Amino acid sequence: MRMSKLVTALVAAGAMAAAGPGFAQDIKMGVVAGMSGPGTSYGIGIRQGAEMAVKEINAAGGIKGRKISLVVVDDASNPA
């Protein structure tokens, strides 16, 4: 049973690799920061720093040819 799962996984990985660069999707990076609430000034700086880094990395060709897309989530400066 375990061997058949391994073979299936390897076949799927091979099929994805054979699909070529058109199959590659963006790498999604998440940032959770306080965009509202008492920590807004820190959250905005965190977001801007992440956006600058993503822009710089993408301008240099991304990571192994894949671009990065940033997903920003507001935690409202709530530690919970």
N, CA, C and O atoms as a CHARMM CRD file, in Angstrom:
* protein
*
  320
    1    1 MET  N      0.82800  -1.19300   0.00000 PROA 1      0.00000
    2    1 MET  CA     0.00000   0.00000   0.00000 PROA 1      0.00000
    3    1 MET  C      0.87100   1.25500   0.00000 PROA 1      0.00000
    4    1 MET  O      0.62600   2.19000  -0.76200 PROA 1      0.00000
    5    2 ARG  N      1.88900   1.26700   0.86100 PROA 2      0.00000
    6    2 ARG  CA     2.75700   2.43100   0.97400 PROA 2      0.00000
    7    2 ARG  C      3.54000   2.65300  -0.32700 PROA 2      0.00000
    8    2 ARG  O      3.74500   3.79500  -0.73900 PROA 2      0.00000
    9    3 MET  N      3.97100   1.57700  -0.96500 PROA 3      0.00000
   10    3 MET  CA     4.74400   1.67800  -2.19800 PROA 3      0.00000
   11    3 MET  C      3.89400   2.26200  -3.32400 PROA 3      0.00000
   12    3 MET  O      4.39900   3.04700  -4.12600 PROA 3      0.00000
   13    4 SER  N      2.61900   1.89600  -3.39800 PROA 4      0.00000
   14    4 SER  CA     1.77800   2.40900  -4.47000 PROA 4      0.00000
   15    4 SER  C      1.54800   3.91100  -4.30900 PROA 4      0.00000
   16    4 SER  O      1.43800   4.62600  -5.30400 PROA 4      0.00000
   17    5 LYS  N      1.47300   4.39800  -3.06500 PROA 5      0.00000
   18    5 LYS  CA     1.33200   5.83600  -2.83500 PROA 5      0.00000
   19    5 LYS  C      2.59400   6.56300  -3.26800 PROA 5      0.00000
   20    5 LYS  O      2.52600   7.64900  -3.84300 PROA 5      0.00000
   21    6 LEU  N      3.74000   5.96600  -2.99100 PROA 6      0.00000
   22    6 LEU  CA     5.00300   6.57000  -3.38500 PROA 6      0.00000
   23    6 LEU  C      5.10900   6.64200  -4.90300 PROA 6      0.00000
   24    6 LEU  O      5.51200   7.66900  -5.45000 PROA 6      0.00000
   25    7 VAL  N      4.75000   5.56300  -5.58300 PROA 7      0.00000
   26    7 VAL  CA     4.80300   5.53600  -7.04400 PROA 7      0.00000
   27    7 VAL  C      3.84400   6.57600  -7.61700 PROA 7      0.00000
   28    7 VAL  O      4.19000   7.28000  -8.56700 PROA 7      0.00000
   29    8 THR  N      2.65700   6.67800  -7.05500 PROA 8      0.00000
   30    8 THR  CA     1.68800   7.66500  -7.52000 PROA 8      0.00000
   31    8 THR  C      2.22700   9.08000  -7.33900 PROA 8      0.00000
   32    8 THR  O      2.08200   9.91900  -8.22700 PROA 8      0.00000
   33    9 ALA  N      2.84400   9.34500  -6.19800 PROA 9      0.00000
   34    9 ALA  CA     3.40700  10.67000  -5.93300 PROA 9      0.00000
   35    9 ALA  C      4.53100  10.98700  -6.91100 PROA 9      0.00000
   36    9 ALA  O      4.62100  12.11000  -7.40600 PROA 9      0.00000
   37   10 LEU  N      5.38700  10.00900  -7.19500 PROA 10     0.00000
   38   10 LEU  CA     6.48800  10.22800  -8.13400 PROA 10     0.00000
   39   10 LEU  C      5.98100  10.47400  -9.55300 PROA 10     0.00000
   40   10 LEU  O      6.51600  11.32400 -10.26600 PROA 10     0.00000
   41   11 VAL  N      4.96100   9.73900  -9.96100 PROA 11     0.00000
   42   11 VAL  CA     4.38700   9.93600 -11.28900 PROA 11     0.00000
   43   11 VAL  C      3.77200  11.33100 -11.38800 PROA 11     0.00000
   44   11 VAL  O      3.93500  12.00900 -12.40300 PROA 11     0.00000
   45   12 ALA  N      3.06700  11.76300 -10.34400 PROA 12     0.00000
   46   12 ALA  CA     2.46300  13.09700 -10.34300 PROA 12     0.00000
   47   12 ALA  C      3.53600  14.17800 -10.39300 PROA 12     0.00000
   48   12 ALA  O      3.39200  15.16800 -11.11000 PROA 12     0.00000
   49   13 ALA  N      4.61700  13.98800  -9.62900 PROA 13     0.00000
   50   13 ALA  CA     5.70900  14.96200  -9.63500 PROA 13     0.00000
   51   13 ALA  C      6.36500  15.02900 -11.01100 PROA 13     0.00000
   52   13 ALA  O      6.70200  16.11200 -11.48900 PROA 13     0.00000
   53   14 GLY  N      6.54300  13.88600 -11.63700 PROA 14     0.00000
   54   14 GLY  CA     7.11600  13.85300 -12.97900 PROA 14     0.00000
   55   14 GLY  C      6.22900  14.54400 -13.99700 PROA 14     0.00000
   56   14 GLY  O      6.72000  15.24800 -14.87900 PROA 14     0.00000
   57   15 ALA  N      4.93300  14.34700 -13.87700 PROA 15     0.00000
   58   15 ALA  CA     3.99700  14.99700 -14.80000 PROA 15     0.00000
   59   15 ALA  C      4.03400  16.51000 -14.63600 PROA 15     0.00000
   60   15 ALA  O      3.96100  17.24700 -15.61900 PROA 15     0.00000
   61   16 MET  N      4.14600  16.97400 -13.39100 PROA 16     0.00000
   62   16 MET  CA     4.21800  18.41500 -13.15900 PROA 16     0.00000
   63   16 MET  C      5.52200  18.99200 -13.71000 PROA 16     0.00000
   64   16 MET  O      5.53300  20.08400 -14.27800 PROA 16     0.00000
   65   17 ALA  N      6.61000  18.25900 -13.54000 PROA 17     0.00000
   66   17 ALA  CA     7.89600  18.72400 -14.05500 PROA 17     0.00000
   67   17 ALA  C      7.89300  18.75400 -15.57700 PROA 17     0.00000
   68   17 ALA  O      8.48100  19.64600 -16.18700 PROA 17     0.00000
   69   18 ALA  N      7.23200  17.77800 -16.18700 PROA 18     0.00000
   70   18 ALA  CA     7.17000  17.72000 -17.64100 PROA 18     0.00000
   71   18 ALA  C      6.29000  18.81900 -18.21600 PROA 18     0.00000
   72   18 ALA  O      6.41100  19.16400 -19.39200 PROA 18     0.00000
   73   19 ALA  N      5.41200  19.36600 -17.39800 PROA 19     0.00000
   74   19 ALA  CA     4.52300  20.42500 -17.87600 PROA 19     0.00000
   75   19 ALA  C      5.29500  21.68400 -18.21600 PROA 19     0.00000
   76   19 ALA  O      4.79600  22.54200 -18.94500 PROA 19     0.00000
   77   20 GLY  N      6.50600  21.80400 -17.69500 PROA 20     0.00000
   78   20 GLY  CA     7.36200  22.91600 -18.05500 PROA 20     0.00000
   79   20 GLY  C      7.08300  24.17500 -17.25600 PROA 20     0.00000
   80   20 GLY  O      6.32600  24.15300 -16.28500 PROA 20     0.00000
   81   21 PRO  N      7.70100  25.27400 -17.67200 PROA 21     0.00000
   82   21 PRO  CA     7.58700  26.51800 -16.91200 PROA 21     0.00000
   83   21 PRO  C      6.19000  27.11500 -16.91600 PROA 21     0.00000
   84   21 PRO  O      5.87600  27.92800 -16.04700 PROA 21     0.00000
   85   22 GLY  N      5.35400  26.74500 -17.84800 PROA 22     0.00000
   86   22 GLY  CA     3.99000  27.25200 -17.86900 PROA 22     0.00000
   87   22 GLY  C      3.18300  26.77300 -16.67700 PROA 22     0.00000
   88   22 GLY  O      2.16300  27.37000 -16.33300 PROA 22     0.00000
   89   23 PHE  N      3.62900  25.71100 -16.05400 PROA 23     0.00000
   90   23 PHE  CA     2.90900  25.14600 -14.90800 PROA 23     0.00000
   91   23 PHE  C      3.23900  25.89800 -13.62600 PROA 23     0.00000
   92   23 PHE  O      2.43600  25.92400 -12.69300 PROA 23     0.00000
   93   24 ALA  N      4.41600  26.50800 -13.57800 PROA 24     0.00000
   94   24 ALA  CA     4.86300  27.17900 -12.35500 PROA 24     0.00000
   95   24 ALA  C      3.95000  28.36000 -12.03200 PROA 24     0.00000
   96   24 ALA  O      3.63600  29.18200 -12.89300 PROA 24     0.00000
   97   25 GLN  N      3.54100  28.41900 -10.78800 PROA 25     0.00000
   98   25 GLN  CA     2.70800  29.51300 -10.33000 PROA 25     0.00000
   99   25 GLN  C      3.52100  30.42200  -9.42900 PROA 25     0.00000
  100   25 GLN  O      4.65200  30.10700  -9.05900 PROA 25     0.00000
  101   26 ASP  N      2.92900  31.55500  -9.08100 PROA 26     0.00000
  102   26 ASP  CA     3.58600  32.46800  -8.15600 PROA 26     0.00000
  103   26 ASP  C      3.76600  31.80900  -6.80100 PROA 26     0.00000
  104   26 ASP  O      2.98700  30.94300  -6.40200 PROA 26     0.00000
  105   27 ILE  N      4.80000  32.23200  -6.11100 PROA 27     0.00000
  106   27 ILE  CA     5.01000  31.81800  -4.73200 PROA 27     0.00000
  107   27 ILE  C      4.28400  32.83600  -3.86500 PROA 27     0.00000
  108   27 ILE  O      4.57700  34.03000  -3.93700 PROA 27     0.00000
  109   28 LYS  N      3.35800  32.38900  -3.06000 PROA 28     0.00000
  110   28 LYS  CA     2.60300  33.30500  -2.21100 PROA 28     0.00000
  111   28 LYS  C      3.28100  33.40100  -0.84900 PROA 28     0.00000
  112   28 LYS  O      3.56100  32.39300  -0.19900 PROA 28     0.00000
  113   29 MET  N      3.53800  34.64100  -0.43300 PROA 29     0.00000
  114   29 MET  CA     4.09900  34.90600   0.88400 PROA 29     0.00000
  115   29 MET  C      3.07400  35.68300   1.68100 PROA 29     0.00000
  116   29 MET  O      2.47000  36.62600   1.17200 PROA 29     0.00000
  117   30 GLY  N      2.87600  35.29700   2.91600 PROA 30     0.00000
  118   30 GLY  CA     1.90300  35.96500   3.76200 PROA 30     0.00000
  119   30 GLY  C      2.56000  36.86100   4.78600 PROA 30     0.00000
  120   30 GLY  O      3.61500  36.53800   5.33200 PROA 30     0.00000
  121   31 VAL  N      1.92500  37.99000   5.04100 PROA 31     0.00000
  122   31 VAL  CA     2.35100  38.91800   6.07100 PROA 31     0.00000
  123   31 VAL  C      1.13800  39.22300   6.93300 PROA 31     0.00000
  124   31 VAL  O      0.11500  39.69100   6.43400 PROA 31     0.00000
  125   32 VAL  N      1.25400  38.95900   8.21600 PROA 32     0.00000
  126   32 VAL  CA     0.19300  39.29200   9.16600 PROA 32     0.00000
  127   32 VAL  C      0.72300  40.42700  10.02800 PROA 32     0.00000
  128   32 VAL  O      1.69500  40.26600  10.76500 PROA 32     0.00000
  129   33 ALA  N      0.06500  41.58200   9.92200 PROA 33     0.00000
  130   33 ALA  CA     0.53200  42.75500  10.65800 PROA 33     0.00000
  131   33 ALA  C     -0.66000  43.60400  11.07600 PROA 33     0.00000
  132   33 ALA  O     -1.75200  43.48600  10.52100 PROA 33     0.00000
  133   34 GLY  N     -0.43200  44.44900  12.05100 PROA 34     0.00000
  134   34 GLY  CA    -1.48100  45.34000  12.54100 PROA 34     0.00000
  135   34 GLY  C     -1.65600  46.53100  11.62400 PROA 34     0.00000
  136   34 GLY  O     -0.97000  47.54100  11.78000 PROA 34     0.00000
  137   35 MET  N     -2.55800  46.42700  10.67900 PROA 35     0.00000
  138   35 MET  CA    -2.82200  47.52000   9.75100 PROA 35     0.00000
  139   35 MET  C     -3.85000  48.49300  10.31500 PROA 35     0.00000
  140   35 MET  O     -4.08200  49.56100   9.74900 PROA 35     0.00000
  141   36 SER  N     -4.45600  48.12100  11.42300 PROA 36     0.00000
  142   36 SER  CA    -5.39000  48.99600  12.12200 PROA 36     0.00000
  143   36 SER  C     -5.18500  48.77400  13.62000 PROA 36     0.00000
  144   36 SER  O     -4.50900  47.82800  14.02600 PROA 36     0.00000
  145   37 GLY  N     -5.76100  49.63600  14.42600 PROA 37     0.00000
  146   37 GLY  CA    -5.59100  49.50900  15.86100 PROA 37     0.00000
  147   37 GLY  C     -4.36200  50.24600  16.34600 PROA 37     0.00000
  148   37 GLY  O     -3.79800  51.04900  15.60200 PROA 37     0.00000
  149   38 PRO  N     -3.92600  49.99600  17.58200 PROA 38     0.00000
  150   38 PRO  CA    -2.82100  50.76500  18.17100 PROA 38     0.00000
  151   38 PRO  C     -1.45700  50.51000  17.51600 PROA 38     0.00000
  152   38 PRO  O     -0.55100  51.32900  17.67100 PROA 38     0.00000
  153   39 GLY  N     -1.28900  49.42700  16.81000 PROA 39     0.00000
  154   39 GLY  CA     0.00100  49.12200  16.19200 PROA 39     0.00000
  155   39 GLY  C      0.07100  49.46800  14.72200 PROA 39     0.00000
  156   39 GLY  O      0.89300  48.91500  13.99200 PROA 39     0.00000
  157   40 THR  N     -0.78500  50.38200  14.27700 PROA 40     0.00000
  158   40 THR  CA    -0.86500  50.70400  12.85500 PROA 40     0.00000
  159   40 THR  C      0.46700  51.16900  12.27400 PROA 40     0.00000
  160   40 THR  O      0.84000  50.74600  11.18000 PROA 40     0.00000
  161   41 SER  N      1.17900  52.02000  12.97800 PROA 41     0.00000
  162   41 SER  CA     2.43700  52.55400  12.42700 PROA 41     0.00000
  163   41 SER  C      3.45200  51.43800  12.19800 PROA 41     0.00000
  164   41 SER  O      4.20900  51.48100  11.22800 PROA 41     0.00000
  165   42 TYR  N      3.47400  50.44500  13.07500 PROA 42     0.00000
  166   42 TYR  CA     4.37900  49.30800  12.88100 PROA 42     0.00000
  167   42 TYR  C      3.90400  48.42800  11.73200 PROA 42     0.00000
  168   42 TYR  O      4.70500  47.99000  10.90600 PROA 42     0.00000
  169   43 GLY  N      2.61100  48.17100  11.68200 PROA 43     0.00000
  170   43 GLY  CA     2.05600  47.31100  10.63900 PROA 43     0.00000
  171   43 GLY  C      2.27300  47.85900   9.24600 PROA 43     0.00000
  172   43 GLY  O      2.58800  47.11300   8.31900 PROA 43     0.00000
  173   44 ILE  N      2.10300  49.16800   9.09700 PROA 44     0.00000
  174   44 ILE  CA     2.31100  49.78900   7.78800 PROA 44     0.00000
  175   44 ILE  C      3.77000  49.65700   7.37400 PROA 44     0.00000
  176   44 ILE  O      4.06100  49.37600   6.21100 PROA 44     0.00000
  177   45 GLY  N      4.69000  49.85800   8.31600 PROA 45     0.00000
  178   45 GLY  CA     6.11000  49.70400   8.01700 PROA 45     0.00000
  179   45 GLY  C      6.47100  48.27400   7.64000 PROA 45     0.00000
  180   45 GLY  O      7.27700  48.04800   6.73700 PROA 45     0.00000
  181   46 ILE  N      5.87500  47.31100   8.33400 PROA 46     0.00000
  182   46 ILE  CA     6.11700  45.89500   8.01900 PROA 46     0.00000
  183   46 ILE  C      5.63600  45.59100   6.61100 PROA 46     0.00000
  184   46 ILE  O      6.34200  44.95200   5.83100 PROA 46     0.00000
  185   47 ARG  N      4.42600  46.05500   6.28500 PROA 47     0.00000
  186   47 ARG  CA     3.87900  45.81100   4.94400 PROA 47     0.00000
  187   47 ARG  C      4.74500  46.45600   3.87100 PROA 47     0.00000
  188   47 ARG  O      5.04100  45.83000   2.85300 PROA 47     0.00000
  189   48 GLN  N      5.15100  47.70000   4.09000 PROA 48     0.00000
  190   48 GLN  CA     5.96900  48.39400   3.09900 PROA 48     0.00000
  191   48 GLN  C      7.32500  47.70900   2.91000 PROA 48     0.00000
  192   48 GLN  O      7.81800  47.61100   1.78700 PROA 48     0.00000
  193   49 GLY  N      7.92000  47.24200   3.99000 PROA 49     0.00000
  194   49 GLY  CA     9.18700  46.52100   3.88500 PROA 49     0.00000
  195   49 GLY  C      9.04000  45.23000   3.10800 PROA 49     0.00000
  196   49 GLY  O      9.89300  44.89600   2.28500 PROA 49     0.00000
  197   50 ALA  N      7.95500  44.49500   3.36400 PROA 50     0.00000
  198   50 ALA  CA     7.70600  43.24400   2.62900 PROA 50     0.00000
  199   50 ALA  C      7.46400  43.53000   1.15700 PROA 50     0.00000
  200   50 ALA  O      7.95200  42.79600   0.29700 PROA 50     0.00000
  201   51 GLU  N      6.71600  44.59000   0.85400 PROA 51     0.00000
  202   51 GLU  CA     6.45100  44.94300  -0.54800 PROA 51     0.00000
  203   51 GLU  C      7.73500  45.32100  -1.27200 PROA 51     0.00000
  204   51 GLU  O      7.92600  44.95700  -2.43300 PROA 51     0.00000
  205   52 MET  N      8.62300  46.05700  -0.58700 PROA 52     0.00000
  206   52 MET  CA     9.90400  46.42700  -1.19200 PROA 52     0.00000
  207   52 MET  C     10.74800  45.19500  -1.48200 PROA 52     0.00000
  208   52 MET  O     11.35100  45.09000  -2.55000 PROA 52     0.00000
  209   53 ALA  N     10.79200  44.26200  -0.53400 PROA 53     0.00000
  210   53 ALA  CA    11.58000  43.04200  -0.72800 PROA 53     0.00000
  211   53 ALA  C     11.03600  42.21500  -1.88400 PROA 53     0.00000
  212   53 ALA  O     11.80100  41.69900  -2.69900 PROA 53     0.00000
  213   54 VAL  N      9.71300  42.09000  -1.95300 PROA 54     0.00000
  214   54 VAL  CA     9.09500  41.31200  -3.03600 PROA 54     0.00000
  215   54 VAL  C      9.38100  41.96500  -4.38500 PROA 54     0.00000
  216   54 VAL  O      9.69000  41.27600  -5.35700 PROA 54     0.00000
  217   55 LYS  N      9.28100  43.27700  -4.44600 PROA 55     0.00000
  218   55 LYS  CA     9.54800  43.99300  -5.69800 PROA 55     0.00000
  219   55 LYS  C     10.99700  43.78200  -6.14200 PROA 55     0.00000
  220   55 LYS  O     11.26900  43.56600  -7.32400 PROA 55     0.00000
  221   56 GLU  N     11.91600  43.84500  -5.18900 PROA 56     0.00000
  222   56 GLU  CA    13.33200  43.66200  -5.49100 PROA 56     0.00000
  223   56 GLU  C     13.62300  42.23600  -5.96800 PROA 56     0.00000
  224   56 GLU  O     14.35600  42.04200  -6.93700 PROA 56     0.00000
  225   57 ILE  N     13.05600  41.25400  -5.29500 PROA 57     0.00000
  226   57 ILE  CA    13.28200  39.86000  -5.67200 PROA 57     0.00000
  227   57 ILE  C     12.68400  39.56700  -7.04100 PROA 57     0.00000
  228   57 ILE  O     13.31900  38.91200  -7.86700 PROA 57     0.00000
  229   58 ASN  N     11.46600  40.04700  -7.28800 PROA 58     0.00000
  230   58 ASN  CA    10.82200  39.82000  -8.58000 PROA 58     0.00000
  231   58 ASN  C     11.57700  40.50500  -9.71100 PROA 58     0.00000
  232   58 ASN  O     11.66100  39.95600 -10.81000 PROA 58     0.00000
  233   59 ALA  N     12.13400  41.70500  -9.46500 PROA 59     0.00000
  234   59 ALA  CA    12.90000  42.41400 -10.48600 PROA 59     0.00000
  235   59 ALA  C     14.17500  41.66000 -10.85400 PROA 59     0.00000
  236   59 ALA  O     14.67900  41.77300 -11.97200 PROA 59     0.00000
  237   60 ALA  N     14.69200  40.88300  -9.88700 PROA 60     0.00000
  238   60 ALA  CA    15.90500  40.09700 -10.12800 PROA 60     0.00000
  239   60 ALA  C     15.59500  38.72400 -10.72500 PROA 60     0.00000
  240   60 ALA  O     16.49600  37.90000 -10.87600 PROA 60     0.00000
  241   61 GLY  N     14.33800  38.47400 -11.06300 PROA 61     0.00000
  242   61 GLY  CA    13.98700  37.20500 -11.69400 PROA 61     0.00000
  243   61 GLY  C     13.23000  36.25500 -10.80100 PROA 61     0.00000
  244   61 GLY  O     12.92000  35.13900 -11.21900 PROA 61     0.00000
  245   62 GLY  N     12.92000  36.66100  -9.58200 PROA 62     0.00000
  246   62 GLY  CA    12.14600  35.81000  -8.68100 PROA 62     0.00000
  247   62 GLY  C     12.99700  34.73900  -8.03700 PROA 62     0.00000
  248   62 GLY  O     14.21800  34.86800  -7.94500 PROA 62     0.00000
  249   63 ILE  N     12.34900  33.69000  -7.59700 PROA 63     0.00000
  250   63 ILE  CA    13.02000  32.55300  -6.97700 PROA 63     0.00000
  251   63 ILE  C     12.91600  31.38300  -7.94100 PROA 63     0.00000
  252   63 ILE  O     11.83600  30.83700  -8.16500 PROA 63     0.00000
  253   64 LYS  N     14.05300  31.00800  -8.50500 PROA 64     0.00000
  254   64 LYS  CA    14.10500  29.94400  -9.51000 PROA 64     0.00000
  255   64 LYS  C     13.10700  30.20000 -10.63100 PROA 64     0.00000
  256   64 LYS  O     12.44100  29.28600 -11.11700 PROA 64     0.00000
  257   65 GLY  N     13.02000  31.47200 -11.02900 PROA 65     0.00000
  258   65 GLY  CA    12.15000  31.85200 -12.13800 PROA 65     0.00000
  259   65 GLY  C     10.69700  32.07700 -11.76800 PROA 65     0.00000
  260   65 GLY  O      9.89300  32.45100 -12.62300 PROA 65     0.00000
  261   66 ARG  N     10.34900  31.85800 -10.52200 PROA 66     0.00000
  262   66 ARG  CA     8.96100  32.04600 -10.08000 PROA 66     0.00000
  263   66 ARG  C      8.83100  33.37300  -9.34200 PROA 66     0.00000
  264   66 ARG  O      9.64700  33.68900  -8.47700 PROA 66     0.00000
  265   67 LYS  N      7.82000  34.13500  -9.67900 PROA 67     0.00000
  266   67 LYS  CA     7.56900  35.42100  -9.04400 PROA 67     0.00000
  267   67 LYS  C      6.92100  35.21000  -7.67300 PROA 67     0.00000
  268   67 LYS  O      6.31100  34.17400  -7.41200 PROA 67     0.00000
  269   68 ILE  N      7.06600  36.20800  -6.81100 PROA 68     0.00000
  270   68 ILE  CA     6.46300  36.17700  -5.48400 PROA 68     0.00000
  271   68 ILE  C      5.25800  37.10200  -5.49100 PROA 68     0.00000
  272   68 ILE  O      5.32200  38.21100  -6.02100 PROA 68     0.00000
  273   69 SER  N      4.17000  36.65100  -4.90900 PROA 69     0.00000
  274   69 SER  CA     3.02500  37.52300  -4.68800 PROA 69     0.00000
  275   69 SER  C      2.79600  37.61200  -3.18400 PROA 69     0.00000
  276   69 SER  O      2.91000  36.62100  -2.46200 PROA 69     0.00000
  277   70 LEU  N      2.47100  38.81300  -2.73100 PROA 70     0.00000
  278   70 LEU  CA     2.34100  39.08300  -1.30700 PROA 70     0.00000
  279   70 LEU  C      0.87200  39.09400  -0.91200 PROA 70     0.00000
  280   70 LEU  O      0.04200  39.71600  -1.57500 PROA 70     0.00000
  281   71 VAL  N      0.56300  38.39900   0.17300 PROA 71     0.00000
  282   71 VAL  CA    -0.78800  38.38600   0.74500 PROA 71     0.00000
  283   71 VAL  C     -0.68500  39.02600   2.12300 PROA 71     0.00000
  284   71 VAL  O     -0.01200  38.49800   3.00900 PROA 71     0.00000
  285   72 VAL  N     -1.35300  40.16400   2.30300 PROA 72     0.00000
  286   72 VAL  CA    -1.28300  40.91200   3.56700 PROA 72     0.00000
  287   72 VAL  C     -2.60600  40.74600   4.31600 PROA 72     0.00000
  288   72 VAL  O     -3.68700  40.93500   3.75700 PROA 72     0.00000
  289   73 VAL  N     -2.49000  40.38800   5.59600 PROA 73     0.00000
  290   73 VAL  CA    -3.66600  40.21100   6.43800 PROA 73     0.00000
  291   73 VAL  C     -3.54700  41.14400   7.63600 PROA 73     0.00000
  292   73 VAL  O     -2.50100  41.21100   8.28200 PROA 73     0.00000
  293   74 ASP  N     -4.62100  41.85900   7.92600 PROA 74     0.00000
  294   74 ASP  CA    -4.66200  42.77700   9.06500 PROA 74     0.00000
  295   74 ASP  C     -5.11800  42.01800  10.30800 PROA 74     0.00000
  296   74 ASP  O     -6.20900  41.44900  10.33200 PROA 74     0.00000
  297   75 ASP  N     -4.27300  42.01300  11.34200 PROA 75     0.00000
  298   75 ASP  CA    -4.67000  41.36800  12.59000 PROA 75     0.00000
  299   75 ASP  C     -5.24400  42.37500  13.58200 PROA 75     0.00000
  300   75 ASP  O     -5.49600  42.03000  14.73700 PROA 75     0.00000
  301   76 ALA  N     -5.45600  43.63200  13.13600 PROA 76     0.00000
  302   76 ALA  CA    -6.02500  44.69800  13.93700 PROA 76     0.00000
  303   76 ALA  C     -5.26100  44.92400  15.24100 PROA 76     0.00000
  304   76 ALA  O     -5.84300  45.36000  16.23400 PROA 76     0.00000
  305   77 SER  N     -3.96900  44.63000  15.24000 PROA 77     0.00000
  306   77 SER  CA    -3.09700  44.79000  16.41300 PROA 77     0.00000
  307   77 SER  C     -3.61000  44.00100  17.61900 PROA 77     0.00000
  308   77 SER  O     -3.37400  44.37400  18.76800 PROA 77     0.00000
  309   78 ASN  N     -4.30900  42.91200  17.33800 PROA 78     0.00000
  310   78 ASN  CA    -4.88300  42.06900  18.40100 PROA 78     0.00000
  311   78 ASN  C     -4.02100  40.81400  18.52200 PROA 78     0.00000
  312   78 ASN  O     -3.96700  40.03000  17.57400 PROA 78     0.00000
  313   79 PRO  N     -3.34800  40.59500  19.64800 PROA 79     0.00000
  314   79 PRO  CA    -2.48400  39.43200  19.78700 PROA 79     0.00000
  315   79 PRO  C     -3.21700  38.09100  19.70600 PROA 79     0.00000
  316   79 PRO  O     -2.59100  37.07000  19.42200 PROA 79     0.00000
  317   80 ALA  N     -4.49700  38.07400  19.94400 PROA 80     0.00000
  318   80 ALA  CA    -5.24800  36.81200  19.87900 PROA 80     0.00000
  319   80 ALA  C     -5.36000  36.38200  18.45000 PROA 80     0.00000
  320   80 ALA  O     -5.95400  35.34300  18.16200 PROA 80     0.00000
